[in-house]
Amino acid sequence: MQAIIDILSVMVSSGISWSDINRMVKEERKSGNPLANLIYQMDFNKNMVSVILDAVDEEEDDHIIQVDDKFISNFDPVMKVDIDLSISA
């Protein structure tokens, strides 16, 4: 996710228009870029991007956190996270 923030922040600060960024993201999605596929929505007026995060990382089985069944309804397997690009880390 940090890579998405960094890339978009550099593009915006370089003066690339949001319409050009939107076009580039669409092209990258068609090319199968995994980072571009995580971008759910971009709000040009608010300088925000929404990304989709998977709650399960299949590659790291040794780091899986077990959640008691009575709490499982509190979790979604996928969630949308809004990121304000004007806030630097």
Biopython code that builds the backbone (N, CA, C, O; Angstrom):
import numpy as np
from Bio.PDB.StructureBuilder import StructureBuilder

atoms = [
    (1, "MET", "N", (0.825, -1.187, 0.000)),
    (1, "MET", "CA", (0.000, 0.000, 0.000)),
    (1, "MET", "C", (0.873, 1.257, 0.000)),
    (1, "MET", "O", (0.540, 2.251, -0.645)),
    (2, "GLN", "N", (1.994, 1.206, 0.728)),
    (2, "GLN", "CA", (2.874, 2.368, 0.763)),
    (2, "GLN", "C", (3.398, 2.692, -0.628)),
    (2, "GLN", "O", (3.588, 3.861, -0.962)),
    (3, "ALA", "N", (3.634, 1.666, -1.442)),
    (3, "ALA", "CA", (4.118, 1.895, -2.803)),
    (3, "ALA", "C", (3.100, 2.682, -3.619)),
    (3, "ALA", "O", (3.475, 3.553, -4.404)),
    (4, "ILE", "N", (1.815, 2.381, -3.441)),
    (4, "ILE", "CA", (0.758, 3.108, -4.148)),
    (4, "ILE", "C", (0.757, 4.571, -3.715)),
    (4, "ILE", "O", (0.668, 5.471, -4.551)),
    (5, "ILE", "N", (0.856, 4.802, -2.427)),
    (5, "ILE", "CA", (0.875, 6.165, -1.895)),
    (5, "ILE", "C", (2.074, 6.928, -2.461)),
    (5, "ILE", "O", (1.941, 8.067, -2.908)),
    (6, "ASP", "N", (3.243, 6.288, -2.436)),
    (6, "ASP", "CA", (4.458, 6.939, -2.922)),
    (6, "ASP", "C", (4.354, 7.285, -4.404)),
    (6, "ASP", "O", (4.669, 8.402, -4.813)),
    (7, "ILE", "N", (3.908, 6.316, -5.203)),
    (7, "ILE", "CA", (3.811, 6.536, -6.648)),
    (7, "ILE", "C", (2.843, 7.669, -6.963)),
    (7, "ILE", "O", (3.171, 8.576, -7.728)),
    (8, "LEU", "N", (1.650, 7.619, -6.372)),
    (8, "LEU", "CA", (0.648, 8.651, -6.646)),
    (8, "LEU", "C", (1.098, 10.016, -6.132)),
    (8, "LEU", "O", (0.868, 11.029, -6.791)),
    (9, "SER", "N", (1.732, 10.053, -4.973)),
    (9, "SER", "CA", (2.209, 11.327, -4.419)),
    (9, "SER", "C", (3.258, 11.960, -5.316)),
    (9, "SER", "O", (3.235, 13.171, -5.539)),
    (10, "VAL", "N", (4.179, 11.151, -5.836)),
    (10, "VAL", "CA", (5.206, 11.673, -6.736)),
    (10, "VAL", "C", (4.565, 12.178, -8.020)),
    (10, "VAL", "O", (4.943, 13.232, -8.531)),
    (11, "MET", "N", (3.599, 11.436, -8.543)),
    (11, "MET", "CA", (2.928, 11.856, -9.773)),
    (11, "MET", "C", (2.206, 13.192, -9.578)),
    (11, "MET", "O", (2.306, 14.086, -10.418)),
    (12, "VAL", "N", (1.483, 13.320, -8.469)),
    (12, "VAL", "CA", (0.739, 14.553, -8.193)),
    (12, "VAL", "C", (1.703, 15.717, -7.990)),
    (12, "VAL", "O", (1.496, 16.796, -8.545)),
    (13, "SER", "N", (2.758, 15.505, -7.197)),
    (13, "SER", "CA", (3.697, 16.595, -6.927)),
    (13, "SER", "C", (4.512, 16.968, -8.168)),
    (13, "SER", "O", (5.062, 18.067, -8.243)),
    (14, "SER", "N", (4.590, 16.059, -9.135)),
    (14, "SER", "CA", (5.293, 16.341, -10.387)),
    (14, "SER", "C", (4.437, 17.128, -11.376)),
    (14, "SER", "O", (4.901, 17.509, -12.451)),
    (15, "GLY", "N", (3.187, 17.364, -10.997)),
    (15, "GLY", "CA", (2.311, 18.152, -11.847)),
    (15, "GLY", "C", (1.511, 17.344, -12.852)),
    (15, "GLY", "O", (0.871, 17.914, -13.735)),
    (16, "ILE", "N", (1.538, 16.019, -12.728)),
    (16, "ILE", "CA", (0.734, 15.182, -13.626)),
    (16, "ILE", "C", (-0.730, 15.352, -13.239)),
    (16, "ILE", "O", (-1.082, 15.258, -12.063)),
    (17, "SER", "N", (-1.571, 15.599, -14.219)),
    (17, "SER", "CA", (-2.993, 15.840, -13.929)),
    (17, "SER", "C", (-3.666, 14.549, -13.461)),
    (17, "SER", "O", (-3.232, 13.444, -13.787)),
    (18, "TRP", "N", (-4.734, 14.723, -12.691)),
    (18, "TRP", "CA", (-5.484, 13.570, -12.209)),
    (18, "TRP", "C", (-6.061, 12.769, -13.372)),
    (18, "TRP", "O", (-6.150, 11.544, -13.293)),
    (19, "SER", "N", (-6.450, 13.443, -14.441)),
    (19, "SER", "CA", (-6.996, 12.705, -15.585)),
    (19, "SER", "C", (-5.916, 11.830, -16.221)),
    (19, "SER", "O", (-6.201, 10.715, -16.656)),
    (20, "ASP", "N", (-4.683, 12.327, -16.278)),
    (20, "ASP", "CA", (-3.581, 11.516, -16.794)),
    (20, "ASP", "C", (-3.259, 10.359, -15.841)),
    (20, "ASP", "O", (-2.978, 9.244, -16.281)),
    (21, "ILE", "N", (-3.301, 10.633, -14.546)),
    (21, "ILE", "CA", (-3.061, 9.568, -13.561)),
    (21, "ILE", "C", (-4.134, 8.496, -13.695)),
    (21, "ILE", "O", (-3.832, 7.303, -13.673)),
    (22, "ASN", "N", (-5.373, 8.917, -13.832)),
    (22, "ASN", "CA", (-6.482, 7.975, -13.996)),
    (22, "ASN", "C", (-6.270, 7.108, -15.239)),
    (22, "ASN", "O", (-6.474, 5.894, -15.201)),
    (23, "ARG", "N", (-5.864, 7.736, -16.329)),
    (23, "ARG", "CA", (-5.602, 7.003, -17.574)),
    (23, "ARG", "C", (-4.472, 5.997, -17.379)),
    (23, "ARG", "O", (-4.563, 4.856, -17.831)),
    (24, "MET", "N", (-3.408, 6.427, -16.704)),
    (24, "MET", "CA", (-2.258, 5.548, -16.470)),
    (24, "MET", "C", (-2.633, 4.351, -15.613)),
    (24, "MET", "O", (-2.191, 3.232, -15.874)),
    (25, "VAL", "N", (-3.451, 4.584, -14.586)),
    (25, "VAL", "CA", (-3.892, 3.484, -13.719)),
    (25, "VAL", "C", (-4.719, 2.483, -14.520)),
    (25, "VAL", "O", (-4.549, 1.273, -14.369)),
    (26, "LYS", "N", (-5.613, 2.983, -15.371)),
    (26, "LYS", "CA", (-6.416, 2.090, -16.210)),
    (26, "LYS", "C", (-5.531, 1.257, -17.134)),
    (26, "LYS", "O", (-5.769, 0.063, -17.314)),
    (27, "GLU", "N", (-4.511, 1.885, -17.721)),
    (27, "GLU", "CA", (-3.586, 1.161, -18.591)),
    (27, "GLU", "C", (-2.822, 0.097, -17.815)),
    (27, "GLU", "O", (-2.617, -1.012, -18.308)),
    (28, "GLU", "N", (-2.403, 0.437, -16.602)),
    (28, "GLU", "CA", (-1.664, -0.514, -15.773)),
    (28, "GLU", "C", (-2.550, -1.683, -15.344)),
    (28, "GLU", "O", (-2.080, -2.816, -15.243)),
    (29, "ARG", "N", (-3.826, -1.410, -15.093)),
    (29, "ARG", "CA", (-4.760, -2.498, -14.779)),
    (29, "ARG", "C", (-4.853, -3.483, -15.935)),
    (29, "ARG", "O", (-4.825, -4.696, -15.732)),
    (30, "LYS", "N", (-4.965, -2.949, -17.158)),
    (30, "LYS", "CA", (-5.040, -3.803, -18.346)),
    (30, "LYS", "C", (-3.772, -4.628, -18.511)),
    (30, "LYS", "O", (-3.821, -5.751, -19.011)),
    (31, "SER", "N", (-2.636, -4.074, -18.092)),
    (31, "SER", "CA", (-1.360, -4.777, -18.189)),
    (31, "SER", "C", (-1.174, -5.799, -17.069)),
    (31, "SER", "O", (-0.213, -6.569, -17.074)),
    (32, "GLY", "N", (-2.106, -5.800, -16.103)),
    (32, "GLY", "CA", (-2.029, -6.756, -15.002)),
    (32, "GLY", "C", (-1.160, -6.323, -13.837)),
    (32, "GLY", "O", (-0.731, -7.159, -13.041)),
    (33, "ASN", "N", (-0.892, -5.018, -13.724)),
    (33, "ASN", "CA", (-0.094, -4.514, -12.617)),
    (33, "ASN", "C", (-0.846, -4.743, -11.299)),
    (33, "ASN", "O", (-1.950, -4.226, -11.126)),
    (34, "PRO", "N", (-0.263, -5.513, -10.369)),
    (34, "PRO", "CA", (-0.970, -5.821, -9.122)),
    (34, "PRO", "C", (-1.262, -4.596, -8.262)),
    (34, "PRO", "O", (-2.283, -4.563, -7.575)),
    (35, "LEU", "N", (-0.392, -3.592, -8.281)),
    (35, "LEU", "CA", (-0.651, -2.379, -7.498)),
    (35, "LEU", "C", (-1.822, -1.600, -8.071)),
    (35, "LEU", "O", (-2.661, -1.100, -7.322)),
    (36, "ALA", "N", (-1.884, -1.492, -9.381)),
    (36, "ALA", "CA", (-2.997, -0.785, -10.013)),
    (36, "ALA", "C", (-4.318, -1.498, -9.732)),
    (36, "ALA", "O", (-5.356, -0.852, -9.591)),
    (37, "ASN", "N", (-4.280, -2.808, -9.652)),
    (37, "ASN", "CA", (-5.501, -3.564, -9.384)),
    (37, "ASN", "C", (-6.011, -3.377, -7.959)),
    (37, "ASN", "O", (-7.174, -3.671, -7.680)),
    (38, "LEU", "N", (-5.170, -2.898, -7.063)),
    (38, "LEU", "CA", (-5.599, -2.647, -5.683)),
    (38, "LEU", "C", (-6.331, -1.315, -5.538)),
    (38, "LEU", "O", (-7.032, -1.093, -4.550)),
    (39, "ILE", "N", (-6.170, -0.429, -6.520)),
    (39, "ILE", "CA", (-6.817, 0.891, -6.448)),
    (39, "ILE", "C", (-8.291, 0.733, -6.785)),
    (39, "ILE", "O", (-8.656, 0.314, -7.883)),
    (40, "TYR", "N", (-9.127, 1.078, -5.816)),
    (40, "TYR", "CA", (-10.577, 0.957, -5.982)),
    (40, "TYR", "C", (-11.154, 2.218, -6.611)),
    (40, "TYR", "O", (-11.968, 2.153, -7.532)),
    (41, "GLN", "N", (-10.718, 3.365, -6.099)),
    (41, "GLN", "CA", (-11.295, 4.642, -6.539)),
    (41, "GLN", "C", (-10.313, 5.762, -6.239)),
    (41, "GLN", "O", (-9.566, 5.700, -5.262)),
    (42, "MET", "N", (-10.319, 6.787, -7.082)),
    (42, "MET", "CA", (-9.518, 7.979, -6.837)),
    (42, "MET", "C", (-10.450, 9.182, -6.831)),
    (42, "MET", "O", (-11.232, 9.374, -7.762)),
    (43, "ASP", "N", (-10.363, 9.986, -5.785)),
    (43, "ASP", "CA", (-11.179, 11.190, -5.663)),
    (43, "ASP", "C", (-10.273, 12.391, -5.893)),
    (43, "ASP", "O", (-9.515, 12.790, -5.009)),
    (44, "PHE", "N", (-10.359, 12.957, -7.085)),
    (44, "PHE", "CA", (-9.473, 14.034, -7.474)),
    (44, "PHE", "C", (-9.702, 15.295, -6.660)),
    (44, "PHE", "O", (-8.755, 16.020, -6.356)),
    (45, "ASN", "N", (-10.948, 15.560, -6.306)),
    (45, "ASN", "CA", (-11.269, 16.785, -5.565)),
    (45, "ASN", "C", (-10.727, 16.761, -4.140)),
    (45, "ASN", "O", (-10.363, 17.801, -3.591)),
    (46, "LYS", "N", (-10.674, 15.585, -3.550)),
    (46, "LYS", "CA", (-10.221, 15.458, -2.159)),
    (46, "LYS", "C", (-8.780, 14.979, -2.049)),
    (46, "LYS", "O", (-8.260, 14.831, -0.943)),
    (47, "ASN", "N", (-8.123, 14.733, -3.195)),
    (47, "ASN", "CA", (-6.750, 14.238, -3.193)),
    (47, "ASN", "C", (-6.644, 12.925, -2.415)),
    (47, "ASN", "O", (-5.732, 12.723, -1.612)),
    (48, "MET", "N", (-7.615, 12.035, -2.683)),
    (48, "MET", "CA", (-7.680, 10.771, -1.953)),
    (48, "MET", "C", (-7.729, 9.591, -2.915)),
    (48, "MET", "O", (-8.180, 9.704, -4.055)),
    (49, "VAL", "N", (-7.255, 8.472, -2.423)),
    (49, "VAL", "CA", (-7.337, 7.215, -3.161)),
    (49, "VAL", "C", (-7.895, 6.160, -2.204)),
    (49, "VAL", "O", (-7.562, 6.145, -1.019)),
    (50, "SER", "N", (-8.734, 5.293, -2.727)),
    (50, "SER", "CA", (-9.265, 4.171, -1.947)),
    (50, "SER", "C", (-8.645, 2.901, -2.503)),
    (50, "SER", "O", (-8.655, 2.667, -3.712)),
    (51, "VAL", "N", (-8.108, 2.087, -1.613)),
    (51, "VAL", "CA", (-7.501, 0.825, -2.030)),
    (51, "VAL", "C", (-8.245, -0.332, -1.376)),
    (51, "VAL", "O", (-8.876, -0.181, -0.330)),
    (52, "ILE", "N", (-8.155, -1.478, -2.013)),
    (52, "ILE", "CA", (-8.778, -2.690, -1.505)),
    (52, "ILE", "C", (-7.692, -3.540, -0.870)),
    (52, "ILE", "O", (-6.670, -3.820, -1.497)),
    (53, "LEU", "N", (-7.910, -3.948, 0.363)),
    (53, "LEU", "CA", (-6.959, -4.790, 1.075)),
    (53, "LEU", "C", (-7.587, -6.141, 1.363)),
    (53, "LEU", "O", (-8.759, -6.233, 1.730)),
    (54, "ASP", "N", (-6.798, -7.179, 1.191)),
    (54, "ASP", "CA", (-7.215, -8.541, 1.493)),
    (54, "ASP", "C", (-6.830, -8.811, 2.938)),
    (54, "ASP", "O", (-5.690, -8.562, 3.330)),
    (55, "ALA", "N", (-7.756, -9.314, 3.727)),
    (55, "ALA", "CA", (-7.497, -9.552, 5.150)),
    (55, "ALA", "C", (-6.646, -10.794, 5.379)),
    (55, "ALA", "O", (-6.160, -11.004, 6.490)),
    (56, "VAL", "N", (-6.456, -11.619, 4.359)),
    (56, "VAL", "CA", (-5.696, -12.853, 4.507)),
    (56, "VAL", "C", (-4.508, -12.826, 3.568)),
    (56, "VAL", "O", (-4.652, -12.547, 2.378)),
    (57, "ASP", "N", (-3.346, -13.112, 4.099)),
    (57, "ASP", "CA", (-2.142, -13.216, 3.282)),
    (57, "ASP", "C", (-1.777, -14.685, 3.178)),
    (57, "ASP", "O", (-1.200, -15.257, 4.103)),
    (58, "GLU", "N", (-2.115, -15.294, 2.049)),
    (58, "GLU", "CA", (-1.915, -16.726, 1.874)),
    (58, "GLU", "C", (-0.445, -17.119, 1.877)),
    (58, "GLU", "O", (-0.125, -18.278, 2.142)),
    (59, "GLU", "N", (0.448, -16.197, 1.593)),
    (59, "GLU", "CA", (1.862, -16.512, 1.503)),
    (59, "GLU", "C", (2.532, -16.613, 2.864)),
    (59, "GLU", "O", (3.628, -17.166, 2.957)),
    (60, "GLU", "N", (1.929, -16.111, 3.896)),
    (60, "GLU", "CA", (2.548, -16.127, 5.208)),
    (60, "GLU", "C", (1.706, -16.933, 6.188)),
    (60, "GLU", "O", (1.090, -16.376, 7.098)),
    (61, "ASP", "N", (1.686, -18.252, 5.994)),
    (61, "ASP", "CA", (0.885, -19.124, 6.845)),
    (61, "ASP", "C", (1.326, -19.101, 8.303)),
    (61, "ASP", "O", (0.508, -19.303, 9.201)),
    (62, "ASP", "N", (2.608, -18.858, 8.545)),
    (62, "ASP", "CA", (3.104, -18.875, 9.914)),
    (62, "ASP", "C", (2.731, -17.615, 10.691)),
    (62, "ASP", "O", (3.000, -17.537, 11.890)),
    (63, "HIS", "N", (2.127, -16.640, 10.047)),
    (63, "HIS", "CA", (1.740, -15.402, 10.718)),
    (63, "HIS", "C", (0.229, -15.202, 10.761)),
    (63, "HIS", "O", (-0.247, -14.092, 11.000)),
    (64, "ILE", "N", (-0.519, -16.268, 10.533)),
    (64, "ILE", "CA", (-1.977, -16.152, 10.538)),
    (64, "ILE", "C", (-2.472, -15.963, 11.968)),
    (64, "ILE", "O", (-2.065, -16.681, 12.881)),
    (65, "ILE", "N", (-3.337, -15.006, 12.143)),
    (65, "ILE", "CA", (-3.937, -14.744, 13.448)),
    (65, "ILE", "C", (-5.283, -15.454, 13.491)),
    (65, "ILE", "O", (-6.121, -15.259, 12.610)),
    (66, "GLN", "N", (-5.485, -16.262, 14.493)),
    (66, "GLN", "CA", (-6.743, -16.968, 14.643)),
    (66, "GLN", "C", (-7.731, -16.085, 15.400)),
    (66, "GLN", "O", (-7.408, -15.528, 16.449)),
    (67, "VAL", "N", (-8.925, -15.969, 14.857)),
    (67, "VAL", "CA", (-9.973, -15.166, 15.479)),
    (67, "VAL", "C", (-11.066, -16.102, 15.964)),
    (67, "VAL", "O", (-11.518, -16.977, 15.227)),
    (68, "ASP", "N", (-11.484, -15.915, 17.200)),
    (68, "ASP", "CA", (-12.554, -16.744, 17.763)),
    (68, "ASP", "C", (-13.793, -16.636, 16.893)),
    (68, "ASP", "O", (-14.138, -15.545, 16.441)),
    (69, "ASP", "N", (-14.473, -17.761, 16.651)),
    (69, "ASP", "CA", (-15.642, -17.810, 15.775)),
    (69, "ASP", "C", (-16.719, -16.796, 16.149)),
    (69, "ASP", "O", (-17.417, -16.295, 15.267)),
    (70, "LYS", "N", (-16.869, -16.486, 17.420)),
    (70, "LYS", "CA", (-17.930, -15.554, 17.812)),
    (70, "LYS", "C", (-17.648, -14.128, 17.342)),
    (70, "LYS", "O", (-18.556, -13.297, 17.315)),
    (71, "PHE", "N", (-16.388, -13.833, 16.968)),
    (71, "PHE", "CA", (-16.024, -12.504, 16.484)),
    (71, "PHE", "C", (-15.854, -12.451, 14.973)),
    (71, "PHE", "O", (-15.653, -11.372, 14.416)),
    (72, "ILE", "N", (-15.930, -13.584, 14.304)),
    (72, "ILE", "CA", (-15.614, -13.639, 12.878)),
    (72, "ILE", "C", (-16.534, -12.757, 12.038)),
    (72, "ILE", "O", (-16.124, -12.278, 10.980)),
    (73, "SER", "N", (-17.763, -12.533, 12.483)),
    (73, "SER", "CA", (-18.682, -11.693, 11.720)),
    (73, "SER", "C", (-18.247, -10.224, 11.714)),
    (73, "SER", "O", (-18.756, -9.436, 10.917)),
    (74, "ASN", "N", (-17.310, -9.849, 12.594)),
    (74, "ASN", "CA", (-16.810, -8.477, 12.639)),
    (74, "ASN", "C", (-15.781, -8.194, 11.552)),
    (74, "ASN", "O", (-15.391, -7.043, 11.358)),
    (75, "PHE", "N", (-15.337, -9.224, 10.844)),
    (75, "PHE", "CA", (-14.269, -9.069, 9.870)),
    (75, "PHE", "C", (-14.773, -9.354, 8.466)),
    (75, "PHE", "O", (-15.555, -10.281, 8.253)),
    (76, "ASP", "N", (-14.326, -8.561, 7.522)),
    (76, "ASP", "CA", (-14.601, -8.787, 6.107)),
    (76, "ASP", "C", (-13.334, -9.345, 5.485)),
    (76, "ASP", "O", (-12.234, -8.930, 5.850)),
    (77, "PRO", "N", (-13.471, -10.289, 4.543)),
    (77, "PRO", "CA", (-12.262, -10.810, 3.903)),
    (77, "PRO", "C", (-11.548, -9.752, 3.059)),
    (77, "PRO", "O", (-10.341, -9.842, 2.832)),
    (78, "VAL", "N", (-12.291, -8.762, 2.603)),
    (78, "VAL", "CA", (-11.716, -7.655, 1.828)),
    (78, "VAL", "C", (-12.289, -6.364, 2.374)),
    (78, "VAL", "O", (-13.472, -6.291, 2.704)),
    (79, "MET", "N", (-11.444, -5.340, 2.470)),
    (79, "MET", "CA", (-11.939, -4.064, 2.968)),
    (79, "MET", "C", (-11.379, -2.919, 2.137)),
    (79, "MET", "O", (-10.298, -3.025, 1.558)),
    (80, "LYS", "N", (-12.118, -1.839, 2.087)),
    (80, "LYS", "CA", (-11.718, -0.631, 1.369)),
    (80, "LYS", "C", (-11.138, 0.350, 2.380)),
    (80, "LYS", "O", (-11.732, 0.606, 3.428)),
    (81, "VAL", "N", (-9.967, 0.896, 2.052)),
    (81, "VAL", "CA", (-9.300, 1.854, 2.927)),
    (81, "VAL", "C", (-9.088, 3.140, 2.138)),
    (81, "VAL", "O", (-8.548, 3.117, 1.032)),
    (82, "ASP", "N", (-9.514, 4.259, 2.712)),
    (82, "ASP", "CA", (-9.346, 5.573, 2.083)),
    (82, "ASP", "C", (-8.041, 6.188, 2.581)),
    (82, "ASP", "O", (-7.751, 6.180, 3.778)),
    (83, "ILE", "N", (-7.261, 6.722, 1.639)),
    (83, "ILE", "CA", (-5.966, 7.320, 1.981)),
    (83, "ILE", "C", (-5.928, 8.751, 1.468)),
    (83, "ILE", "O", (-6.179, 9.007, 0.290)),
    (84, "ASP", "N", (-5.615, 9.673, 2.358)),
    (84, "ASP", "CA", (-5.479, 11.088, 1.995)),
    (84, "ASP", "C", (-4.041, 11.308, 1.543)),
    (84, "ASP", "O", (-3.116, 11.233, 2.352)),
    (85, "LEU", "N", (-3.849, 11.578, 0.261)),
    (85, "LEU", "CA", (-2.508, 11.748, -0.286)),
    (85, "LEU", "C", (-1.822, 13.030, 0.168)),
    (85, "LEU", "O", (-0.609, 13.170, 0.013)),
    (86, "SER", "N", (-2.577, 13.957, 0.721)),
    (86, "SER", "CA", (-1.978, 15.211, 1.170)),
    (86, "SER", "C", (-1.286, 15.051, 2.526)),
    (86, "SER", "O", (-0.552, 15.942, 2.953)),
    (87, "ILE", "N", (-1.512, 13.942, 3.195)),
    (87, "ILE", "CA", (-0.860, 13.670, 4.477)),
    (87, "ILE", "C", (0.382, 12.844, 4.193)),
    (87, "ILE", "O", (0.288, 11.738, 3.661)),
    (88, "SER", "N", (1.535, 13.372, 4.542)),
    (88, "SER", "CA", (2.768, 12.621, 4.284)),
    (88, "SER", "C", (3.103, 11.766, 5.488)),
    (88, "SER", "O", (2.822, 12.125, 6.631)),
    (89, "ALA", "N", (3.716, 10.617, 5.203)),
    (89, "ALA", "CA", (4.071, 9.672, 6.278)),
    (89, "ALA", "C", (5.362, 10.057, 6.933)),
    (89, "ALA", "O", (5.813, 9.377, 7.854)),
]
sb = StructureBuilder()
sb.init_structure("model")
sb.init_model(0)
sb.init_chain("A")
sb.init_seg("    ")
for serial, (resi, resn, name, xyz) in enumerate(atoms, 1):
    if name == "N":
        sb.init_residue(resn, " ", resi, " ")
    sb.init_atom(name, np.array(xyz, "f"), 0.0, 1.0, " ", f" {name:<3s}", serial, name[0])
structure = sb.get_structure()
